[in-house]
């Protein structure tokens, strides 16, 4: 086995291990959804969005574990969980810190693309959901719902 093949093999093993760890992190996020659900009666969001996200992630894990596309899907799923936590808390500032924590978990992959994907997903979420919040759609990004 050449040096390049050895490194590729080690990276692939790391990716597979990291994928399993990230599924665990996602399950912890789901548990937290149900901790937050009684606060503002967001049970349906927790079940549909949280459960749906986990269903998709487990199917993707069965199909493409260890691949870069799965790493990017994990990044998006983590940001969906952060967005849902923020919405469930009606936009509390404290809940926004989960974004940074979950983005930091992605560093374990040793791949820049999932971090960028996660950052883009949450940026688009904030822009879209802020606009939706201004339209009184019933979603939350920030607690006061205004420009300041």
FIROVEX-59849 format. One record per residue: residue in three letters; residue number from 1; x, y, z of N, C-alpha, C in turn. Coordinates in Angstrom, 1 decimal, padded with zeros to 4 digits. Example, Ala and Ser with C-alpha at 12.3 -4.5 7.8 and 13.67 -1.06 7.14 Angstrom:
! residues 2
PT  res    n  n.east  n.north    n.up  ca.east  ca.north   ca.up  c.east  c.north    c.up
PT  ALA    1   013.2   -005.7   007.8    012.3    -004.5   007.8   013.2   -003.3   007.8
PT  SER    2   012.8   -002.2   007.1    013.7    -001.1   007.1   012.9    000.0   007.9
This chain:
! residues 148
PT  res    n  n.east  n.north    n.up  ca.east  ca.north   ca.up  c.east  c.north    c.up
PT  UNK    1   000.9   -001.2   000.0    000.0     000.0   000.0   000.9    001.2   000.0
PT  UNK    2   000.6    002.1  -000.9    001.4     003.4  -001.0   001.0    004.3   000.1
PT  UNK    3   001.8    005.3   000.3    001.6     006.3   001.4   000.2    007.0   001.1
PT  UNK    4  -000.1    007.4  -000.1   -001.3     008.0  -000.4  -002.5    007.1  -000.1
PT  UNK    5  -002.4    005.9  -000.5   -003.5     004.9  -000.2  -003.7    004.8   001.3
PT  UNK    6  -002.6    004.8   002.0   -002.6     004.6   003.5  -003.4    005.8   004.1
PT  UNK    7  -003.0    007.0   003.6   -003.7     008.2   004.1  -005.2    008.2   003.8
PT  UNK    8  -005.5    007.8   002.5   -006.9     007.8   002.1  -007.7    006.8   003.0
PT  UNK    9  -007.0    005.6   003.3   -007.7     004.6   004.1  -008.0    005.1   005.5
PT  UNK   10  -007.0    005.8   006.1   -007.1     006.4   007.4  -008.2    007.5   007.4
PT  UNK   11  -008.2    008.3   006.4   -009.3     009.3   006.3  -010.7    008.7   006.2
PT  UNK   12  -010.8    007.7   005.4   -012.1     007.0   005.2  -012.6    006.4   006.5
PT  UNK   13  -011.6    005.8   007.3   -012.0     005.3   008.6  -012.4    006.4   009.5
PT  UNK   14  -011.7    007.5   009.5   -012.1     008.7   010.3  -013.5    009.2   009.9
PT  UNK   15  -013.8    009.3   008.6   -015.1     009.8   008.1  -016.2    008.9   008.6
PT  UNK   16  -016.0    007.6   008.5   -017.0     006.6   009.0  -017.3    006.8   010.5
PT  UNK   17  -016.2    006.9   011.2   -016.3     007.1   012.7  -017.0    008.4   013.0
PT  UNK   18  -016.6    009.4   012.3   -017.2     010.8   012.5  -018.7    010.8   012.2
PT  UNK   19  -019.0    010.0   011.1   -020.5     010.0   010.7  -021.3    009.4   011.8
PT  UNK   20  -020.8    008.3   012.5   -021.5     007.7   013.6  -021.6    008.7   014.8
PT  UNK   21  -020.5    009.4   015.0   -020.5     010.4   016.1  -021.6    011.5   015.8
PT  UNK   22  -021.6    011.9   014.6   -022.5     013.0   014.2  -024.0    012.6   014.3
PT  UNK   23  -024.2    011.3   014.0   -025.6     010.8   014.2  -026.0    010.9   015.7
PT  UNK   24  -025.0    010.5   016.5   -025.2     010.6   018.0  -025.5    012.1   018.4
PT  UNK   25  -024.7    013.0   017.8   -025.0     014.4   018.2  -026.4    014.9   017.7
PT  UNK   26  -026.7    014.4   016.5   -028.1     014.7   016.0  -029.2    014.2   016.9
PT  UNK   27  -029.0    012.9   017.4   -029.9     012.4   018.4  -030.0    013.2   019.7
PT  UNK   28  -028.9    013.7   020.1   -028.9     014.5   021.3  -029.7    015.8   021.0
PT  UNK   29  -029.5    016.3   019.8   -030.3     017.5   019.4  -031.8    017.2   019.4
PT  UNK   30  -032.2    016.0   018.9   -033.6     015.6   018.9  -034.1    015.5   020.4
PT  UNK   31  -033.3    014.9   021.2   -033.8     014.8   022.6  -034.0    016.3   023.2
PT  UNK   32  -033.1    017.2   022.8   -033.3     018.6   023.3  -034.6    019.2   022.7
PT  UNK   33  -035.0    018.8   021.5   -036.2     019.3   020.9  -037.4    019.0   021.9
PT  UNK   34  -037.3    017.8   022.4   -038.4     017.4   023.3  -038.3    018.0   024.7
PT  UNK   35  -037.1    018.5   025.1   -037.0     019.2   026.3  -037.6    020.6   026.1
PT  UNK   36  -037.4    021.2   024.9   -037.9     022.5   024.6  -039.4    022.5   024.3
PT  UNK   37  -039.9    021.4   023.8   -041.3     021.4   023.3  -042.4    021.9   024.3
PT  UNK   38  -042.3    021.5   025.5   -043.3     022.0   026.5  -043.3    023.5   026.7
PT  UNK   39  -042.2    024.2   026.4   -042.1     025.6   026.7  -043.1    026.4   025.9
PT  UNK   40  -043.2    026.2   024.6   -044.2     026.9   023.8  -045.1    026.0   022.9
PT  UNK   41  -045.2    024.8   023.5   -046.1     023.7   022.8  -045.7    023.5   021.4
PT  UNK   42  -044.4    023.2   021.2   -043.9     022.9   019.8  -043.7    021.4   019.6
PT  UNK   43  -044.5    020.6   020.1   -044.4     019.2   020.0  -044.5    018.7   018.5
PT  UNK   44  -045.4    019.3   017.7   -045.5     018.9   016.3  -044.2    019.2   015.6
PT  UNK   45  -043.6    020.4   015.8   -042.4     020.7   015.1  -041.3    019.7   015.5
PT  UNK   46  -041.2    019.4   016.8   -040.2     018.4   017.3  -040.4    017.1   016.6
PT  UNK   47  -041.6    016.6   016.5   -041.9     015.3   015.9  -041.6    015.3   014.4
PT  UNK   48  -042.3    016.3   013.7   -042.2     016.3   012.2  -040.8    016.7   011.7
PT  UNK   49  -040.3    017.9   012.2   -039.0     018.3   011.7  -037.9    017.5   012.2
PT  UNK   50  -037.9    017.3   013.5   -036.8     016.5   014.1  -036.8    015.1   013.7
PT  UNK   51  -038.0    014.5   013.7   -038.1     013.1   013.3  -037.8    012.9   011.8
PT  UNK   52  -038.4    013.8   011.0   -038.1     013.8   009.6  -036.6    013.9   009.2
PT  UNK   53  -036.0    014.8   009.9   -034.5     015.0   009.7  -033.8    013.8   010.0
PT  UNK   54  -034.1    013.2   011.1   -033.4     011.9   011.6  -033.7    010.8   010.6
PT  UNK   55  -034.9    010.7   010.1   -035.2     009.6   009.2  -034.4    009.8   007.9
PT  UNK   56  -034.3    011.0   007.4   -033.5     011.3   006.2  -032.1    011.0   006.4
PT  UNK   57  -031.6    011.4   007.6   -030.1     011.2   007.9  -029.8    009.7   008.0
PT  UNK   58  -030.7    008.9   008.6   -030.4     007.5   008.7  -030.4    006.8   007.4
PT  UNK   59  -031.3    007.2   006.5   -031.4     006.7   005.1  -030.1    007.1   004.4
PT  UNK   60  -029.7    008.3   004.5   -028.5     008.8   003.8  -027.3    008.0   004.4
PT  UNK   61  -027.2    007.8   005.7   -026.1     007.1   006.3  -026.0    005.7   005.7
PT  UNK   62  -027.2    005.0   005.6   -027.1     003.7   005.0  -026.7    003.7   003.5
PT  UNK   63  -026.9    004.8   002.8   -026.6     004.9   001.4  -025.2    005.4   001.1
PT  UNK   64  -024.8    006.5   001.9   -023.6     007.2   001.5  -022.7    007.6   002.6
PT  UNK   65  -022.7    006.8   003.7   -021.8     007.0   004.8  -020.3    007.1   004.4
PT  UNK   66  -019.6    008.0   004.9   -018.2     008.1   004.6  -017.9    009.0   003.4
PT  UNK   67  -018.9    009.5   002.7   -018.7     010.3   001.6  -018.9    011.8   001.9
PT  UNK   68  -018.3    012.6   001.1   -018.4     014.1   001.3  -019.8    014.6   001.3
PT  UNK   69  -020.7    014.0   000.5   -022.1     014.4   000.4  -022.8    014.2   001.7
PT  UNK   70  -022.4    013.1   002.4   -023.1     012.8   003.7  -022.6    013.8   004.7
PT  UNK   71  -021.3    014.2   004.7   -020.7     015.2   005.6  -021.5    016.5   005.5
PT  UNK   72  -021.8    016.9   004.2   -022.5     018.1   004.0  -023.9    018.0   004.4
PT  UNK   73  -024.5    016.8   004.3   -025.9     016.6   004.8  -025.9    016.7   006.3
PT  UNK   74  -024.9    016.2   006.9   -024.8     016.3   008.4  -024.8    017.7   008.8
PT  UNK   75  -024.0    018.5   008.1   -023.9     020.0   008.4  -025.3    020.6   008.3
PT  UNK   76  -026.0    020.3   007.2   -027.3     020.9   007.0  -028.2    020.4   008.1
PT  UNK   77  -028.2    019.2   008.5   -029.1     018.6   009.5  -028.8    019.3   010.8
PT  UNK   78  -027.5    019.5   011.2   -027.2     020.1   012.4  -027.8    021.5   012.5
PT  UNK   79  -027.7    022.2   011.4   -028.2     023.6   011.3  -029.8    023.6   011.4
PT  UNK   80  -030.4    022.6   010.8   -031.8     022.5   010.9  -032.2    022.3   012.4
PT  UNK   81  -031.4    021.5   013.1   -031.7     021.3   014.6  -031.5    022.6   015.3
PT  UNK   82  -030.4    023.3   015.0   -030.2     024.6   015.7  -031.3    025.6   015.4
PT  UNK   83  -031.7    025.6   014.1   -032.8     026.5   013.7  -034.1    026.2   014.4
PT  UNK   84  -034.4    024.9   014.6   -035.6     024.5   015.3  -035.5    024.8   016.8
PT  UNK   85  -034.3    024.6   017.4   -034.1     025.0   018.8  -034.4    026.5   019.0
PT  UNK   86  -033.9    027.3   018.0   -034.1     028.8   018.1  -035.6    029.1   017.9
PT  UNK   87  -036.3    028.4   017.0   -037.7     028.7   016.8  -038.5    028.3   018.0
PT  UNK   88  -038.1    027.1   018.6   -038.9     026.6   019.8  -038.7    027.6   021.0
PT  UNK   89  -037.6    028.3   021.1   -037.4     029.2   022.2  -037.9    030.6   021.9
PT  UNK   90  -038.5    030.7   020.7   -039.0     032.0   020.3  -037.9    033.0   020.1
PT  UNK   91  -036.7    032.5   019.6   -035.6     033.4   019.2  -034.7    033.9   020.3
PT  UNK   92  -034.7    033.2   021.4   -033.8     033.7   022.5  -032.3    033.7   022.0
PT  UNK   93  -031.6    034.7   022.4   -030.2     034.9   022.0  -029.4    033.7   022.5
PT  UNK   94  -029.6    033.2   023.6   -028.9     032.1   024.2  -028.9    030.9   023.3
PT  UNK   95  -030.1    030.6   022.7   -030.2     029.5   021.8  -029.4    029.6   020.5
PT  UNK   96  -029.1    030.8   020.1   -028.2     031.0   018.9  -026.8    030.4   019.1
PT  UNK   97  -026.3    030.3   020.3   -025.0     029.8   020.5  -024.8    028.4   020.1
PT  UNK   98  -026.0    027.6   020.0   -025.9     026.2   019.6  -025.3    026.2   018.1
PT  UNK   99  -025.6    027.2   017.4   -025.0     027.3   016.0  -023.5    027.1   016.0
PT  UNK  100  -022.8    027.9   016.9   -021.4     027.8   016.9  -020.9    026.5   017.5
PT  UNK  101  -021.6    026.0   018.5   -021.2     024.7   019.0  -021.3    023.6   018.0
PT  UNK  102  -022.4    023.6   017.3   -022.7     022.5   016.3  -021.7    022.7   015.1
PT  UNK  103  -021.4    023.9   014.7   -020.4     024.1   013.6  -019.1    023.6   014.0
PT  UNK  104  -018.7    023.8   015.3   -017.5     023.4   015.8  -017.3    021.8   015.8
PT  UNK  105  -018.4    021.1   016.0   -018.4     019.7   015.9  -018.0    019.2   014.5
PT  UNK  106  -018.4    020.0   013.5   -018.0     019.6   012.1  -016.5    019.7   011.8
PT  UNK  107  -015.8    020.3   012.6   -014.3     020.4   012.5  -013.7    019.0   012.6
PT  UNK  108  -014.4    018.1   013.4   -013.9     016.7   013.6  -013.7    016.0   012.2
PT  UNK  109  -014.5    016.4   011.2   -014.4     015.8   009.9  -013.1    016.1   009.2
PT  UNK  110  -012.4    017.2   009.6   -011.2     017.6   008.9  -011.4    017.9   007.4
PT  UNK  111  -012.6    018.5   007.2   -013.0     018.9   005.8  -013.7    020.2   005.9
PT  UNK  112  -013.2    021.2   005.1   -013.7     022.5   005.2  -015.1    022.7   004.6
PT  UNK  113  -015.5    021.8   003.7   -016.8     022.0   003.0  -018.0    021.8   003.9
PT  UNK  114  -018.1    020.9   004.8   -019.2     020.8   005.7  -019.4    022.0   006.6
PT  UNK  115  -018.3    022.6   007.0   -018.4     023.9   007.8  -019.0    025.0   007.0
PT  UNK  116  -018.5    025.1   005.7   -019.1     026.1   004.9  -020.6    025.9   004.6
PT  UNK  117  -020.9    024.6   004.3   -022.3     024.3   004.0  -023.2    024.6   005.2
PT  UNK  118  -022.7    024.3   006.4   -023.4     024.6   007.6  -023.6    026.1   007.8
PT  UNK  119  -022.6    026.8   007.6   -022.6     028.3   007.7  -023.6    028.9   006.7
PT  UNK  120  -023.6    028.4   005.5   -024.5     028.9   004.4  -026.0    028.5   004.8
PT  UNK  121  -026.2    027.3   005.2   -027.6     026.9   005.6  -028.1    027.8   006.7
PT  UNK  122  -027.4    028.0   007.7   -027.9     028.8   008.8  -028.0    030.3   008.4
PT  UNK  123  -027.1    030.8   007.5   -027.3     032.2   007.0  -028.6    032.3   006.2
PT  UNK  124  -028.8    031.4   005.3   -030.1     031.4   004.6  -031.3    031.3   005.5
PT  UNK  125  -031.2    030.4   006.5   -032.3     030.3   007.4  -032.6    031.6   008.1
PT  UNK  126  -031.5    032.3   008.6   -031.7     033.5   009.3  -032.4    034.6   008.4
PT  UNK  127  -031.9    034.7   007.2   -032.5     035.7   006.2  -034.0    035.3   005.9
PT  UNK  128  -034.2    034.1   005.6   -035.6     033.7   005.2  -036.5    033.7   006.4
PT  UNK  129  -036.1    033.2   007.6   -037.0     033.2   008.7  -037.2    034.6   009.3
PT  UNK  130  -036.2    035.4   009.2   -036.4     036.8   009.7  -037.5    037.5   008.9
PT  UNK  131  -037.4    037.3   007.5   -038.4     037.8   006.7  -039.8    037.2   007.0
PT  UNK  132  -039.9    035.9   007.2   -041.1     035.2   007.6  -041.6    035.8   008.9
PT  UNK  133  -040.7    036.0   009.9   -041.1     036.5   011.2  -041.7    037.9   011.0
PT  UNK  134  -041.2    038.7   010.1   -041.7     040.0   009.9  -043.1    040.0   009.3
PT  UNK  135  -043.4    038.9   008.5   -044.7     038.7   007.9  -045.7    038.1   008.9
PT  UNK  136  -045.3    037.9   010.1   -046.1     037.3   011.2  -046.6    035.9   010.8
PT  UNK  137  -045.7    035.1   010.2   -046.0     033.7   009.8  -046.0    032.8   011.0
PT  UNK  138  -045.4    033.2   012.1   -045.4     032.3   013.3  -044.1    031.5   013.5
PT  UNK  139  -043.0    032.0   012.8   -041.7     031.4   013.1  -040.9    032.5   013.8
PT  UNK  140  -039.8    032.0   014.5   -039.0     032.9   015.3  -037.5    032.8   014.9
PT  UNK  141  -036.9    033.9   014.8   -035.4     033.9   014.7  -034.9    034.8   015.8
PT  UNK  142  -035.5    035.9   016.1   -035.1     036.8   017.2  -036.3    037.0   018.1
PT  UNK  143  -036.0    037.3   019.3   -037.0     037.4   020.3  -038.0    038.5   020.1
PT  UNK  144  -037.4    039.7   019.8   -038.3     040.9   019.7  -038.9    041.0   018.3
PT  UNK  145  -038.4    040.3   017.3   -039.0     040.3   016.0  -038.9    041.6   015.2
PT  UNK  146  -038.0    042.5   015.6   -037.9     043.8   014.9  -036.4    044.1   014.6
PT  UNK  147  -036.2    045.3   014.1   -034.9     045.7   013.7  -034.1    046.3   014.8
PT  UNK  148  -034.6    046.4   016.0   -033.9     046.9   017.1  -034.7    047.6   018.0
